[in-house]
Amino acid sequence: MARRQRKIPMVRKTNYGQLHHALGPQSVLSEDNVAQIHENALHVLQELGISILLPEARELLKSAGAQVQDHMVHFPRDMVENALQTAPKRYTMRAPDPDKDQEIYLGRQLFASSGGCPNAYDRIRGRRPGDLESYREAIQLQQSFDIIHKLSPAPEPQDVPNHLRHLAMVETQIANADKALAIYARGRAQVYQMFELIQSALGISEDEFRANPYCSTVINTNSPRLIDNPMAQGLIDFARAGQLTIVTPFCLAGAMAPITVAGALTLQHAEALAGITLAQTASAGAPVMYGGFGSNVDMKSGAPAFGTPTHMQMTLGSGQLARHIGLPWRSAAGAASNTHDMQAASENTMAIMATAMAQATLTLHTAGWLEGGLTFGYEKFINDIEVLQILGHFSKGVDQSAAAMSLDPITEVMPGGHFFETGQTMERYGSEFYDPLVADLSNFGTWEAAGSIPSQERATSLWQARLTEFTPPSGCAERLGRMAARLAQMREARGAPILD
């Protein structure tokens, strides 16, 4: 049977911009063992130490009381505890559009798309290295769905030279979106240029910029127990500028971390505390987010695995540790599958479910992640958005108003009747239930008559339609104009090098 072109339904207005967790946090560890992991992490920091490659960071920590031997830094317990006292428990993540600002604290539920992917894939153009076109399209897709609360930098535009890439990425975000910005910490020269461009685009002073985080970066430690030059410098630079660092060890049990969940969480906790302490030493009160992105490797191949029981257990344990120290925290979804199939869907969905159970403040890599983060998938992005929107609808909770609990509809319907025409149904039929984005809820005959179009093809039509119809939000052109002259000067001066 010849397939027919699927008609894309009218886009209904959604309201997922501000979410809170609907359920209480779940636990996999006893409170005593959470406290023990925290104590063990403090022991690791004080007795074993963390290798920090940046001399500036070692000197800063040494002046604050750390013991330094060559590149090893030993953190006294009271130094870490003081850092946890000064780290803010609540702050506002600013966006170019103030209506998209996000309050950050335990109990909030925020989602971000795929980050760090060097490649892109869709059913029309296939798998390819990320370029500026695919990066722009990914930003536009992130802007198009309010279940995505902040931007993520992927797929990376590899057709732009390294010394200019940071400029292109900031420009693309400013030109196409009005959500909270995300940038890479790849050396002070690049970071300072991006800070300056953001201030120019938003029309704010340096003092206003420092007062609240207008951008964020992910600081990944090099497990086990190492912080490299760009990450250490990023912690210092972002803290002193008042911008958000999301301190995230990437601990894969059995490879870069002990094979047990408790052991991997201990290492993760120690490394995260080290990064937070460095940030607070650089500037007490700087906004930070505790990060946990842990899973296991496949012991037959050594490849990362996602959506596994270990991934879920480490997510739940990370939530318990974050609550133990009282800080908002970041988790992550993800898929190891090499293509957009049931494996990819189940891996990502199980990981996202774990973040809901663990009450993650911010979850990254929620939409589009394939191949363990090597590829941003357009169709997968759309189908992942469906899962996020379902969770977002669920997080709005149950209507417990007098109108919702009224006996009137039951009274109206005689035994054996139906509720299609009750007053309550007629009033609410257009808004009571979640309206699917890509799922087809028709019966088999209707689906077959429409061309038997599977989910992947429906997703292709949806991302194509969103990009075809995309219009940058109001304010983008004005913000872009404010930074245009300085951006041109930076490009003329050949941008800035990355830090090795």
Secondary structure, DSSP 8 states (H G I E B T S, - for coil): ----------------SS-B--S----SS-HHHHHHHHHHHHHIIIII-EEE--HHHHHHHHHTT-EEETTEEE--HHHHHHHHHHS-S-EEE--SSGGG-EEESTTB-EEB---S-SEEEETTTEEEE--HHHHHHHHHHHHH-TT--B----S--TTS-HHHHHHHHHHHHHHH--SBEE-----HHHHHHHHHHHHHHHT--HHHHHHS-SEEEEE---SSSEE-HHHHHHHHHHHHTT-EEEE--EEEETTTB-SSHHHHHHHHHHHHHHHHHHHHHHSTT--EEEE-EEEEE-TTT--EE-SSHHHHHHHHHHHHHHHHHT--EEEE-----SSSSHHHHHHHHHHHHHHHHHT-SEEES-SSEEGGGTEEEHHHHHHHHHHHHHHHHHHT----STTTT-SHHHHHS-TT--STTSHHHHHHTTTSS---SS---S-HHHHHHTT---HHHHHHHHHHHHHHT----TTHHHHHHHHHHHHHHHHHTT------
